Amino acid sequence: MNTSSNTYTIVYASILVIIVAFMLAFLSSILKERQDNNVRLDKKRQILSSLNINTRGQDIAALYNKYIKQDIIINSNGETIAESGGFDVDVRAENARRLEDRRLPVYIAEVDGNKKYILPVRGKGLFGGIWGFIALEADRNTIFGTFFSHDSETPGLGAEIAGNDFQNRFIGKHILNESGKFVSVAVKKAGQFADGQDQVDALTGGTITSNRVSEMLESGLGQYAAFLSQK
């Protein structure tokens, strides 16, 4: 074949593309298990972080097995529909379903001999997805700890929802009112007040993201209202 011809160039380029595509697919299949495992470990780290557990330099899988005793699935009526498997529930996919059809994961933990309930929440920030885990005391009302993260909020502003300063503001707040009704926790700018709710200060310069966190908590935790009111 004439190496200077267009046909040779096209054939050569096509073969090269096929070889490279094959190599990438092969590498992807080899690394997929490791990638999936890293995703699962990061999720476990996030859940543990909501319990105020320092995971840095620790065996995350071992810590998770130590503290998380169960991952049940409930429905919006607060009824348990599965005694395990909550970890594998895709919260984003469930949020797209009708409330009555959703599978809602609940992580049950034990910290220093005390039971904690961890609920996942997910919403939409200013530029992308935001999510988190809310750890509650055994009373299913008092916030023990939180974890928040995001896809693409503004660094130094909305992205600060992932910082300890913001997350620690929620500790000790209540999501039920004195009558035991779910009301969530409001995120408000300084000088603003929520009627009948506990509240935390919004991020300076991150008002929209703060508002979206407030909305995420109201809708995300609201799915669990029946469960939270159980005694």
N, CA and C of each residue as an Amber inpcrd file, in Angstrom:
protein
   693
   0.8380000  -1.2000000   0.0000000   0.0000000   0.0000000   0.0000000
   0.8730000   1.2500000   0.0000000   0.4670000   2.2320000  -0.7630000
   1.1980000   3.4930000  -0.8350000   1.0460000   4.2570000   0.4760000
   2.1630000   4.3890000   1.1880000   2.0880000   5.0410000   2.5000000
   1.8170000   6.5310000   2.4090000   1.8500000   7.0670000   1.2340000
   1.5850000   8.4960000   1.0630000   0.1410000   8.7600000   0.6460000
  -0.6230000   7.6870000   0.4470000  -1.9980000   7.8530000  -0.0320000
  -2.9600000   8.1600000   1.1120000  -4.0970000   8.7420000   0.7440000
  -5.1440000   9.0370000   1.7300000  -5.7220000   7.7580000   2.3160000
  -5.8020000   6.7110000   1.4930000  -6.3410000   5.4330000   1.9630000
  -5.4870000   4.8700000   3.0820000  -4.1720000   4.9350000   2.9020000
  -3.2590000   4.4360000   3.9370000  -3.4490000   5.2270000   5.2360000
  -3.5600000   6.5330000   5.1200000  -3.7300000   7.3870000   6.3100000
  -5.0140000   7.0470000   7.0650000  -6.0890000   6.8670000   6.2930000
  -7.3830000   6.5460000   6.9220000  -7.3350000   5.1800000   7.6040000
  -6.7800000   4.1810000   6.8990000  -6.6900000   2.8370000   7.4750000
  -5.8140000   2.8390000   8.7190000  -4.6590000   3.5040000   8.6140000
  -3.7310000   3.5710000   9.7530000  -4.3920000   4.2340000  10.9640000
  -5.0660000   5.3610000  10.7240000  -5.7280000   6.0870000  11.8120000
  -6.8490000   5.2540000  12.4260000  -7.6020000   4.5470000  11.5810000
  -8.7070000   3.7190000  12.0730000  -8.1960000   2.5980000  12.9640000
  -7.1220000   1.9390000  12.5180000  -6.5410000   0.8460000  13.3100000
  -6.0230000   1.3700000  14.6410000  -5.3830000   2.5300000  14.5980000
  -4.8400000   3.1270000  15.8200000  -5.9520000   3.4640000  16.8080000
  -7.0510000   4.0260000  16.2810000  -8.1930000   4.3660000  17.1450000
  -8.7810000   3.1120000  17.7810000  -8.9010000   2.0510000  16.9890000
  -9.4580000   0.7960000  17.5000000  -8.5680000   0.2200000  18.6030000
  -7.2580000   0.2570000  18.3770000  -6.3110000  -0.2800000  19.3670000
  -6.3850000   0.5200000  20.6680000  -6.3870000   1.8480000  20.5330000
  -6.4470000   2.6980000  21.7180000  -7.7630000   2.4880000  22.4640000
  -8.8780000   2.4070000  21.7320000 -10.1850000   2.1940000  22.3530000
 -10.2190000   0.8660000  23.1030000  -9.6430000  -0.1550000  22.4680000
  -9.5920000  -1.4750000  23.1060000  -8.7800000  -1.4180000  24.3960000
  -7.6280000  -0.7350000  24.3510000  -6.7700000  -0.6310000  25.5370000
  -7.4700000   0.1220000  26.6580000  -8.1750000   1.2140000  26.3110000
  -8.8940000   1.9860000  27.3270000 -10.0190000   1.1670000  27.9530000
 -10.7410000   0.4330000  27.1020000 -11.8210000  -0.4100000  27.6110000
 -11.2780000  -1.5050000  28.5200000 -10.1420000  -2.0620000  28.1230000
  -9.5100000  -3.1190000  28.9140000  -9.0720000  -2.5830000  30.2740000
  -8.4180000  -1.4150000  30.2670000  -7.9670000  -0.8060000  31.5180000
  -9.1510000  -0.4340000  32.4060000 -10.2210000   0.0570000  31.7710000
 -11.4100000   0.4390000  32.5400000 -12.0250000  -0.7670000  33.2410000
 -12.0730000  -1.8900000  32.5290000 -12.6560000  -3.0950000  33.1260000
 -11.7980000  -3.6170000  34.2770000 -10.4680000  -3.4670000  34.1300000
  -9.5600000  -3.9180000  35.1840000  -9.6960000  -3.0480000  36.4330000
  -9.8290000  -1.7300000  36.2120000  -9.8530000  -0.7770000  37.3200000
 -11.2390000  -0.5710000  37.9100000 -12.2900000  -1.0580000  37.2430000
 -13.6560000  -0.7780000  37.6920000 -13.9060000  -1.2300000  39.1210000
 -13.4610000  -2.4190000  39.4490000 -13.6850000  -2.9330000  40.8010000
 -13.0200000  -2.0290000  41.8340000 -11.7960000  -1.5940000  41.5300000
 -11.0910000  -0.7020000  42.4580000 -11.7970000   0.6450000  42.5560000
 -12.2570000   1.1690000  41.4250000 -12.9720000   2.4440000  41.4210000
 -14.2620000   2.3580000  42.2220000 -15.0050000   1.2790000  41.9970000
 -16.2590000   1.0840000  42.7340000 -15.9940000   0.9750000  44.2330000
 -14.9160000   0.2960000  44.5870000 -14.5740000   0.1390000  45.9930000
 -14.2040000   1.4830000  46.6160000 -13.4980000   2.3230000  45.8590000
 -13.1440000   3.6490000  46.3610000 -14.3760000   4.5140000  46.5790000
 -15.3550000   4.3850000  45.6780000 -16.6110000   5.1360000  45.8250000
 -17.3400000   4.6930000  47.0900000 -17.3770000   3.4040000  47.3290000
 -18.0550000   2.8770000  48.5140000 -17.3280000   3.3210000  49.7930000
 -15.9950000   3.2920000  49.7550000 -15.2310000   3.7230000  50.9260000
 -15.4510000   5.1980000  51.2150000 -15.5520000   6.0180000  50.1550000
 -15.7830000   7.4420000  50.3680000 -17.1690000   7.6880000  50.9610000
 -18.1410000   6.9230000  50.5300000 -19.4830000   7.0550000  51.1040000
 -19.4680000   6.6660000  52.5760000 -18.7480000   5.6210000  52.9100000
 -18.6290000   5.2040000  54.3040000 -17.9390000   6.2920000  55.1310000
 -16.9220000   6.9270000  54.5220000 -16.2260000   8.0220000  55.2090000
 -17.1850000   9.1700000  55.5030000 -18.0320000   9.4890000  54.5440000
 -18.9970000  10.5760000  54.7240000 -19.9860000  10.2590000  55.8490000
 -20.4490000   9.0290000  55.8700000 -21.3890000   8.6150000  56.9180000
 -20.7200000   8.6940000  58.2870000 -19.4990000   8.2190000  58.3760000
 -18.7690000   8.2850000  59.6400000 -18.5090000   9.7300000  60.0510000
 -18.2570000  10.5970000  59.0860000 -18.0050000  12.0060000  59.3910000
 -19.2330000  12.6580000  60.0190000 -20.4290000  12.2200000  59.6220000
 -21.6430000  12.7750000  60.2320000 -21.7530000  12.3890000  61.7050000
 -21.0190000  11.3680000  62.1010000 -20.9790000  10.9390000  63.5060000
 -19.8080000  11.5780000  64.2580000 -19.1730000  12.5580000  63.6090000
 -18.0300000  13.2730000  64.2020000 -16.8440000  12.3450000  64.4820000
 -16.6850000  11.3360000  63.6410000 -15.5860000  10.3820000  63.7840000
 -14.4680000  10.7660000  62.8280000 -13.2860000  10.9320000  63.3500000
 -12.1270000  11.2900000  62.5370000 -11.6270000  10.0510000  61.8000000
 -11.7130000  10.0830000  60.4760000 -11.3200000   8.9250000  59.6700000
  -9.9320000   9.0700000  59.0660000  -9.2720000  10.1890000  59.2770000
  -7.9750000  10.4260000  58.6420000  -6.9460000   9.3870000  59.0860000
  -6.3680000   8.7150000  58.1140000  -5.3410000   7.7150000  58.3970000
  -5.8780000   6.4400000  59.0100000  -7.2090000   6.2990000  59.0370000
  -7.8190000   5.1230000  59.6590000  -8.2990000   4.1380000  58.5940000
  -8.5600000   2.9240000  59.0300000  -9.1580000   1.9100000  58.1710000
 -10.6590000   2.1870000  58.1310000 -11.1090000   2.8390000  57.0680000
 -12.4960000   3.2850000  56.9970000 -13.4680000   2.1110000  57.0340000
 -13.1640000   1.0590000  56.3180000 -14.0540000  -0.1040000  56.2950000
 -14.2150000  -0.6920000  57.6960000 -13.1160000  -0.7840000  58.4290000
 -13.1720000  -1.3290000  59.7890000 -13.9530000  -0.4020000  60.7170000
 -13.7320000   0.9070000  60.5810000 -14.4700000   1.8700000  61.4030000
 -15.9670000   1.7980000  61.1170000 -16.2980000   1.6920000  59.8410000
 -17.7090000   1.6170000  59.4600000 -18.3710000   0.3890000  60.0900000
 -17.7040000  -0.7450000  60.0010000 -18.2570000  -1.9700000  60.5860000
 -18.3530000  -1.8780000  62.1140000 -17.4840000  -1.0840000  62.6950000
 -17.4960000  -0.9200000  64.1500000 -18.6970000  -0.0930000  64.6110000
 -18.9840000   0.9800000  63.8890000 -20.0030000   1.9240000  64.3560000
 -21.3840000   1.7240000  63.7260000 -21.4260000   1.3080000  62.4740000
 -22.7180000   1.1560000  61.8000000 -23.2260000  -0.2690000  62.0100000
 -24.3190000  -0.3690000  62.7180000 -24.8450000  -1.6850000  63.0820000
 -25.8740000  -2.2190000  62.0940000 -26.5360000  -1.3120000  61.3820000
 -27.6020000  -1.7480000  60.4840000 -27.8590000  -0.6660000  59.4380000
 -28.3080000  -1.0710000  58.2540000 -28.6960000  -0.1030000  57.2260000
 -30.0420000  -0.5360000  56.6500000 -31.0950000  -0.1690000  57.3390000
 -32.4330000  -0.6070000  56.9620000 -33.0040000   0.2880000  55.8570000
 -34.0910000  -0.1750000  55.2530000 -34.8180000   0.6100000  54.2600000
 -36.2560000   0.7360000  54.7400000 -36.7590000   1.9680000  54.7630000
 -38.1390000   2.1990000  55.1840000 -38.9110000   2.8640000  54.0480000
 -40.2250000   2.9890000  54.2300000 -41.0320000   3.7680000  53.2850000
 -41.4570000   5.0760000  53.9490000 -42.2010000   5.8890000  53.2390000
 -42.5740000   7.2050000  53.7590000 -43.5520000   7.1290000  54.9260000
 -44.1080000   5.9440000  55.1770000 -44.9720000   5.7550000  56.3470000
 -44.1780000   5.3630000  57.5860000 -42.8580000   5.2580000  57.4290000
 -42.0130000   4.8930000  58.5520000 -41.9200000   3.4070000  58.7940000
 -42.4360000   2.6210000  57.8550000 -42.4320000   1.1660000  58.0010000
 -41.1500000   0.5820000  57.4090000 -40.5640000  -0.3680000  58.1010000
 -39.3600000  -1.0280000  57.6030000 -39.7380000  -2.0120000  56.5080000
 -39.1370000  -1.8440000  55.3340000 -39.4280000  -2.7550000  54.2240000
 -38.2480000  -3.6700000  53.9140000 -37.0940000  -3.3870000  54.5250000
 -35.9230000  -4.2650000  54.3740000 -35.0120000  -4.0410000  55.5670000
 -34.5110000  -5.1170000  56.1360000 -33.6540000  -5.0380000  57.3210000
 -32.2030000  -4.7010000  56.9780000 -31.8750000  -4.7010000  55.7000000
 -30.5170000  -4.3760000  55.2690000 -30.5780000  -3.8810000  53.8280000
 -29.4430000  -3.4080000  53.3270000 -29.3910000  -2.9710000  51.9350000
 -29.5120000  -1.4770000  51.7310000 -29.6710000  -0.7290000  52.8120000
 -29.8240000   0.7140000  52.6810000 -28.6290000   1.3970000  52.0550000
 -27.4460000   0.8370000  52.2820000 -26.2210000   1.4390000  51.7570000
 -26.2410000   1.5220000  50.2360000 -26.8780000   0.5550000  49.5990000
 -26.8610000   0.4790000  48.1360000 -28.0110000   1.2310000  47.4750000
 -28.8500000   1.8760000  48.2600000 -29.9550000   2.6510000  47.6890000
 -29.4050000   3.9350000  47.0650000 -29.7990000   4.2130000  45.8390000
 -29.3980000   5.4240000  45.1290000 -30.3880000   6.5290000  45.4920000
 -29.9830000   7.4170000  46.3940000 -30.8880000   8.4600000  46.8870000
 -31.3400000   9.3780000  45.7560000 -30.4320000   9.7130000  44.8600000
 -30.8010000  10.6000000  43.7520000 -31.8950000   9.9710000  42.8950000
 -31.7830000   8.6880000  42.6120000 -32.7930000   7.9980000  41.8120000
 -34.1090000   7.9080000  42.5660000 -34.0370000   7.6540000  43.8600000
 -35.2610000   7.5530000  44.6570000 -35.9970000   8.8880000  44.7140000
 -35.2530000   9.9820000  44.7460000 -35.8870000  11.3090000  44.8030000
 -36.7130000  11.6080000  43.5570000 -36.4260000  10.9090000  42.4670000
 -37.1630000  11.1170000  41.2260000 -38.4750000  10.3290000  41.2050000
 -38.6730000   9.4810000  42.1860000 -39.8930000   8.6690000  42.2510000
 -40.9450000   9.3440000  43.1260000 -42.1750000   8.8780000  43.0470000
 -43.2210000   9.3860000  43.9220000 -42.8600000   9.0630000  45.3660000
 -43.2130000   9.9530000  46.2700000 -42.8480000   9.7820000  47.6700000
 -43.2810000   8.4210000  48.2040000 -44.4890000   8.0240000  47.8700000
 -45.0110000   6.7590000  48.4090000 -44.2920000   5.5410000  47.8370000
 -43.5380000   5.7190000  46.7670000 -42.8230000   4.6030000  46.1540000
 -41.3420000   4.5670000  46.5250000 -40.8800000   5.5600000  47.2440000
 -39.4490000   5.6660000  47.5240000 -38.9780000   4.6700000  48.5840000
 -37.7460000   4.2150000  48.3870000 -37.0570000   3.4120000  49.3950000
 -36.0990000   4.3570000  50.1230000 -36.2940000   4.4910000  51.4200000
 -35.5510000   5.4700000  52.2080000 -34.5730000   4.7630000  53.1440000
 -33.2730000   4.9570000  52.9330000 -32.2920000   4.2930000  53.7940000
 -32.1570000   4.9660000  55.1600000 -31.9630000   4.1510000  56.1710000
 -31.6860000   4.6380000  57.5270000 -30.5060000   3.8350000  58.0600000
 -29.4620000   4.5470000  58.4540000 -28.2930000   3.8920000  59.0440000
 -28.4110000   3.9830000  60.5580000 -28.2750000   2.8520000  61.2130000
 -28.3690000   2.8050000  62.6710000 -26.9710000   2.5570000  63.2160000
 -26.5080000   3.4930000  64.0270000 -25.1390000   3.4250000  64.5440000
 -25.1530000   3.3490000  66.0610000 -24.0120000   2.9950000  66.5950000
 -23.8280000   2.9990000  68.0470000 -22.4950000   3.6740000  68.3490000
 -22.5630000   4.7750000  69.0920000 -21.3790000   5.5440000  69.4640000
 -21.3320000   5.6600000  70.9760000 -20.2810000   5.1370000  71.5700000
 -20.1370000   5.1500000  73.0310000 -21.3590000   4.5600000  73.7290000
 -21.8980000   3.5090000  73.1250000 -23.0260000   2.8090000  73.7140000
 -24.3730000   3.4550000  73.4740000 -24.3990000   4.5440000  72.7070000
 -25.6540000   5.2570000  72.4370000 -26.0560000   5.1110000  70.9760000
 -27.3450000   4.8780000  70.7630000 -27.8510000   4.6900000  69.4080000
 -27.9580000   6.0280000  68.6820000 -27.6120000   6.0150000  67.3920000
 -27.7530000   7.1730000  66.5200000 -28.4400000   6.7250000  65.2310000
 -29.1910000   7.6410000  64.6370000 -29.8170000   7.3890000  63.3450000
 -29.2270000   8.3580000  62.3240000 -28.8320000   7.8400000  61.1770000
 -28.2320000   8.6740000  60.1390000 -29.1260000   8.6350000  58.8970000
 -29.5030000   9.8250000  58.4350000 -30.3880000   9.9370000  57.2810000
 -29.6800000  10.6880000  56.1600000 -29.7230000  10.1630000  54.9360000
 -29.1040000  10.8660000  53.8020000 -30.0560000  11.9150000  53.2390000
 -29.4930000  13.0050000  52.7570000 -30.2850000  14.0470000  52.0910000
 -29.5620000  14.4480000  50.8150000 -30.3280000  14.8850000  49.8450000
 -29.7220000  15.3060000  48.5780000 -30.5700000  16.4060000  47.9660000
 -29.8990000  17.3990000  47.3660000 -30.6190000  18.4990000  46.7530000
 -29.8030000  19.1390000  45.6510000 -30.2130000  20.3380000  45.2600000
 -29.5580000  21.0610000  44.1840000 -29.0200000  22.3730000  44.7180000
 -27.7130000  22.5930000  44.5340000 -27.0920000  23.8260000  44.9850000
 -27.1820000  24.9100000  43.9240000 -26.2890000  25.8690000  43.9930000
 -26.2810000  26.9680000  43.0300000 -25.8260000  26.5000000  41.6570000
 -24.8120000  25.6400000  41.6060000 -24.2480000  25.2130000  40.3250000
 -24.3250000  23.7130000  40.0860000 -24.6950000  22.9360000  41.0740000
 -24.7240000  21.4850000  40.9060000 -25.3390000  20.8230000  42.1240000
 -25.1570000  19.5250000  42.2040000 -25.7490000  18.7780000  43.2970000
 -25.0980000  19.0590000  44.6420000 -25.8900000  19.0020000  45.6890000
 -25.3950000  19.0400000  47.0620000 -26.0100000  17.8520000  47.7890000
 -25.3340000  17.3580000  48.7930000 -25.8370000  16.2020000  49.5270000
 -25.2520000  16.1850000  50.9280000 -25.7630000  15.2650000  51.7260000
 -25.2320000  15.1670000  53.0760000 -25.8200000  14.0020000  53.8430000
 -25.3460000  13.8650000  55.0690000 -25.8490000  12.8660000  56.0070000
 -26.0910000  13.5770000  57.3300000 -27.2550000  13.3300000  57.9170000
 -27.6300000  13.9550000  59.1850000 -27.7310000  12.8720000  60.2460000
 -26.8950000  12.9700000  61.2730000 -26.9140000  11.9950000  62.3660000
 -27.7620000  12.5400000  63.5060000 -28.7060000  11.7450000  63.9480000
 -29.6180000  12.1440000  65.0180000 -29.3830000  11.3050000  66.2630000
 -29.6630000  11.9140000  67.3980000 -29.6170000  11.1710000  68.6550000
 -30.7340000  10.1290000  68.6740000 -30.7550000   9.3090000  69.7190000
 -31.7500000   8.2440000  69.8250000 -33.1770000   8.7810000  69.8650000
 -33.3370000  10.0680000  70.2150000 -34.6800000  10.6500000  70.2590000
 -35.2280000  10.9850000  68.8740000 -34.4180000  10.7770000  67.8420000
 -34.7860000  11.0360000  66.4460000 -35.1670000  12.5050000  66.2430000
 -34.5930000  13.3590000  67.0170000 -34.9510000  14.7740000  66.9940000
 -33.7220000  15.6770000  67.0640000 -32.8050000  15.3700000  67.9800000
 -31.6350000  16.2020000  68.2060000 -30.5070000  15.8210000  67.2640000
 -29.9520000  16.8160000  66.5790000 -28.8660000  16.5600000  65.6360000
 -27.5630000  16.3140000  66.3930000 -26.9700000  15.1630000  66.1320000
 -25.7010000  14.7830000  66.7500000 -24.5190000  15.2460000  65.9060000
 -24.6870000  15.2310000  64.5900000 -23.6220000  15.6480000  63.6950000
 -24.1300000  15.7020000  62.2650000 -23.3720000  16.3540000  61.3980000
 -23.7560000  16.4500000  59.9910000 -22.5400000  16.2990000  59.0860000
 -22.8210000  15.9730000  57.8560000 -21.8080000  16.0080000  56.7920000
 -22.4880000  16.5680000  55.5560000 -21.8660000  17.5690000  54.9260000
 -22.3740000  18.1240000  53.6720000 -21.2500000  18.1570000  52.6410000
 -21.6190000  17.9740000  51.3810000 -20.6500000  18.1210000  50.3020000
 -21.3790000  18.6160000  49.0570000 -20.6310000  18.8060000  47.9710000
 -21.2100000  19.4350000  46.7860000 -20.4250000  19.0350000  45.5450000
 -21.0350000  19.2930000  44.3950000 -20.3670000  19.0410000  43.1230000
 -19.5250000  20.2330000  42.6760000 -20.1100000  21.4380000  42.7430000
 -19.4140000  22.5690000  42.1240000 -19.8170000  23.9280000  42.6840000
 -19.9770000  24.0240000  43.9960000 -20.2900000  25.3290000  44.5800000
 -19.0520000  26.2250000  44.5730000 -19.2530000  27.5210000  44.7370000
 -18.1680000  28.4900000  44.6220000 -17.1640000  28.3530000  45.7610000
 -15.8710000  28.1440000  45.4380000 -14.8460000  28.0500000  46.4890000
 -14.8340000  29.2960000  47.3690000 -14.7350000  29.0910000  48.6700000
 -14.6840000  30.1980000  49.6080000 -16.0400000  30.7620000  49.9530000
 -17.0770000  30.3570000  49.2130000 -18.4390000  30.8560000  49.4760000
 -19.3550000  29.6500000  49.7290000 -20.1480000  29.2760000  48.7290000
 -21.0630000  28.1560000  48.9140000 -20.3720000  26.8420000  49.2140000
 -19.1240000  26.7000000  48.7330000 -18.3860000  25.4560000  48.9740000
 -18.0890000  25.2330000  50.4450000 -18.2550000  26.2840000  51.2580000
 -17.9740000  26.1660000  52.6880000 -18.9930000  25.2940000  53.4240000
 -20.0350000  24.8350000  52.7290000 -20.9480000  23.8930000  53.3830000
 -20.2100000  22.6060000  53.7420000 -19.0780000  22.3570000  53.0730000
 -18.2930000  21.1520000  53.3470000 -17.3100000  21.3510000  54.4890000
 -17.2970000  22.5470000  55.0700000 -16.3650000  22.8280000  56.1550000
 -16.9480000  22.5350000  57.5310000 -16.0720000  22.2480000  58.4640000
 -16.5120000  21.9180000  59.8250000 -17.2440000  23.0630000  60.4990000
 -16.8330000  24.2950000  60.2100000 -17.4600000  25.4450000  60.8570000
 -18.9570000  25.4800000  60.5800000 -19.3310000  25.2980000  59.3290000
 -20.7510000  25.3140000  58.9710000 -21.4590000  24.0800000  59.5070000
 -20.8550000  22.9330000  59.3390000 -21.5080000  21.6910000  59.7370000
 -21.7380000  21.6210000  61.2490000 -20.8000000  22.1450000  62.0080000
 -20.9320000  22.0950000  63.4700000 -22.0360000  23.0020000  63.9980000
 -22.5010000  23.9280000  63.1880000 -23.5750000  24.8230000  63.6230000
 -24.8750000  24.0690000  63.8840000 -24.9990000  22.8950000  63.2850000
 -26.2430000  22.1360000  63.4030000 -26.2980000  21.2590000  64.6560000
 -25.1600000  21.0180000  65.2570000 -25.1250000  20.1070000  66.4090000
 -25.9890000  20.6520000  67.5380000 -26.8510000  19.7960000  68.0650000
 -27.7200000  20.1770000  69.1640000 -29.0350000  20.7840000  68.7280000
 -29.2010000  21.0790000  67.4400000 -30.4610000  21.6390000  66.9440000
 -31.5060000  20.5320000  66.8420000 -32.7690000  20.9390000  66.8260000
 -33.8700000  19.9720000  66.7890000 -34.6500000  20.0980000  65.4860000
 -35.1200000  18.9740000  64.9910000 -35.8780000  18.9830000  63.7450000
 -37.3760000  18.7760000  63.9720000 -37.7670000  18.5380000  65.2140000
 -39.1740000  18.4360000  65.5870000 -39.5120000  19.5940000  66.5180000
 -40.7580000  20.0630000  66.4580000 -41.1510000  21.1190000  67.3920000
 -41.6130000  20.5150000  68.7120000 -42.0880000  21.3400000  69.5960000
 -42.4760000  20.8660000  70.9280000 -43.6410000  19.8820000  70.8790000
 -44.4010000  19.9160000  69.8050000 -45.5250000  18.9860000  69.6530000
 -45.1110000  17.6820000  68.9770000 -43.8300000  17.5710000  68.6390000
 -43.3430000  16.3630000  67.9920000 -43.5660000  16.3530000  66.4920000
 -43.8910000  17.5080000  65.9080000 -44.1160000  17.6040000  64.4700000
 -42.8210000  17.9970000  63.7690000 -42.5670000  17.3810000  62.6220000
 -41.3560000  17.7010000  61.8700000 -41.4220000  19.1310000  61.3390000
 -40.3680000  19.9030000  61.6050000 -40.2840000  21.2760000  61.1040000
 -38.9340000  21.5750000  60.4570000 -37.9710000  20.6750000  60.5700000
 -36.6200000  20.8260000  60.0300000 -35.8370000  21.8990000  60.7840000
 -34.6780000  22.2300000  60.2550000 -33.8310000  23.3000000  60.7870000
 -33.6480000  24.3190000  59.6760000 -33.8370000  25.5900000  59.9890000
 -33.7120000  26.6410000  58.9860000 -32.2850000  27.1830000  58.9430000
 -31.8450000  27.5670000  57.7520000 -30.5560000  28.2310000  57.5820000
 -30.8660000  29.6720000  57.1940000 -30.5290000  30.6160000  58.0630000
 -30.9480000  32.0060000  57.8780000 -29.7630000  32.9650000  57.9330000
 -29.8890000  34.0480000  57.1810000 -28.9020000  35.1130000  57.2480000
 -28.9660000  35.7700000  58.6180000 -27.8490000  36.3390000  59.0430000
 -27.8040000  37.0290000  60.3320000 -28.8810000  38.0980000  60.3850000
 -29.6320000  38.1050000  61.4790000 -30.7080000  39.0800000  61.6440000
 -32.0570000  38.5820000  61.2040000 -32.0910000  37.4460000  60.5010000
 -33.3590000  36.8500000  60.1010000 -33.7120000  35.7200000  61.0510000
 -35.0040000  35.4870000  61.2330000 -35.4320000  34.4900000  62.2070000
 -36.5130000  33.5900000  61.6230000 -36.4230000  32.3180000  61.9830000
 -37.4120000  31.3300000  61.5620000 -38.4400000  31.1570000  62.6620000
 -39.6820000  31.1540000  62.2900000 -40.7630000  31.0220000  63.2630000
 -41.0340000  29.5540000  63.5660000 -40.8750000  29.1570000  64.8100000
 -41.1940000  27.7940000  65.2210000 -40.1660000  26.7660000  64.8320000
 -38.9490000  27.2060000  64.4800000 -37.8820000  26.2810000  64.0930000
 -36.5710000  26.6620000  64.7640000 -35.7410000  25.6540000  65.0120000
 -34.3510000  25.9410000  65.3210000 -33.6980000  26.4340000  64.0370000
 -32.6440000  27.2270000  64.1710000 -31.9870000  27.7460000  62.9850000
 -30.4900000  27.8710000  63.1990000 -29.7610000  27.9550000  62.0810000
 -28.3190000  28.1910000  62.1090000 -28.0330000  29.3550000  61.1810000
 -26.8820000  29.9840000  61.3710000 -26.4890000  31.1060000  60.5320000
 -26.0570000  30.6170000  59.1510000 -26.4930000  31.3450000  58.1330000
 -26.0970000  31.0420000  56.7650000 -24.6340000  31.4120000  56.5430000
 -24.0830000  30.9340000  55.4420000 -22.7120000  31.2600000  55.0840000
 -22.6280000  32.6930000  54.5860000 -21.6460000  33.4080000  55.0390000
 -21.4130000  34.7550000  54.5400000 -20.9950000  34.6930000  53.0760000
 -21.7520000  35.3630000  52.2080000 -21.4480000  35.3430000  50.7840000
 -21.9510000  34.1060000  50.0770000 -22.5620000  33.1960000  50.8070000
 -23.0770000  31.9640000  50.2010000 -24.5550000  31.8020000  50.4810000
 -25.2930000  32.8940000  50.3120000 -26.7170000  32.8990000  50.6780000
 -27.5310000  31.8860000  49.8890000 -27.3010000  31.8340000  48.5770000
 -28.1180000  30.9400000  47.7530000 -27.8450000  29.4820000  48.1120000
 -26.5850000  29.1250000  48.2550000 -26.2580000  27.7530000  48.6370000
 -26.8180000  27.4310000  50.0170000 -26.7410000  28.3910000  50.9440000
 -27.3000000  28.1920000  52.2810000 -28.7990000  27.9370000  52.2030000
 -29.4840000  28.7080000  51.3650000 -30.9230000  28.5100000  51.1870000
 -31.2190000  27.1290000  50.6210000 -30.3530000  26.7000000  49.7050000
 -30.5610000  25.3800000  49.1010000 -30.3270000  24.2630000  50.1270000
 -29.3890000  24.4670000  51.0400000 -29.1920000  23.4920000  52.1180000
 -30.4410000  23.4270000  52.9790000 -31.0030000  24.5870000  53.2850000
 -32.2250000  24.6420000  54.0930000 -33.3580000  23.8950000  53.4030000
 -33.4900000  24.1120000  52.0870000 -34.5250000  23.4130000  51.3190000
 -34.2600000  21.9110000  51.2740000 -32.9840000  21.5460000  51.1380000
 -32.6220000  20.1280000  51.0990000 -32.9850000  19.4340000  52.4020000
 -32.7320000  20.0920000  53.5210000 -33.0540000  19.5000000  54.8150000
 -34.5600000  19.3430000  54.9780000 -35.2940000  20.3620000  54.5610000
 -36.7520000  20.3000000  54.7160000 -37.3570000  19.1830000  53.8780000
 -36.9220000  19.0800000  52.6230000 -37.4790000  18.0450000  51.7520000
 -36.8820000  16.6750000  52.0340000 -35.5630000  16.6410000  52.2620000
 -34.8940000  15.3580000  52.4750000 -35.2830000  14.7000000  53.7820000
 -35.2370000  15.4510000  54.8670000 -35.6290000  14.8970000  56.1620000
 -37.1450000  14.7510000  56.2570000 -37.8580000  15.6080000  55.5180000
 -39.3250000  15.5390000  55.5520000 -39.8690000  14.2080000  55.0900000
 -39.1140000  13.5210000  54.2050000 -39.5410000  12.1920000  53.7530000
 -39.6420000  11.2100000  54.9250000 -38.8670000  11.4970000  55.9660000
 -38.7820000  10.6010000  57.1120000 -39.6870000  11.0360000  58.2690000
 -40.5830000  11.9740000  58.0130000 -41.3960000  12.5470000  59.0880000
 -42.1110000  11.4930000  59.9250000 -42.7060000  10.5120000  59.2740000
 -43.4220000   9.4650000  60.0040000 -42.4640000   8.6460000  60.8680000
 -41.3050000   8.3530000  60.3280000 -40.2950000   7.6060000  61.0850000
 -39.7900000   8.4110000  62.2740000 -39.5780000   9.7040000  62.0610000
 -39.0350000  10.5520000  63.1150000 -40.0040000  10.7250000  64.2780000
 -41.2800000  10.6640000  64.0000000 -42.2810000  10.8580000  65.0530000
 -42.5480000   9.6060000  65.8720000 -41.9660000   8.4710000  65.4310000
 -42.1460000   7.2200000  66.1720000 -41.3540000   7.2550000  67.4770000
 -41.9040000   6.7030000  68.5050000 -41.2210000   6.6370000  69.7990000
 -40.9820000   5.1960000  70.2220000
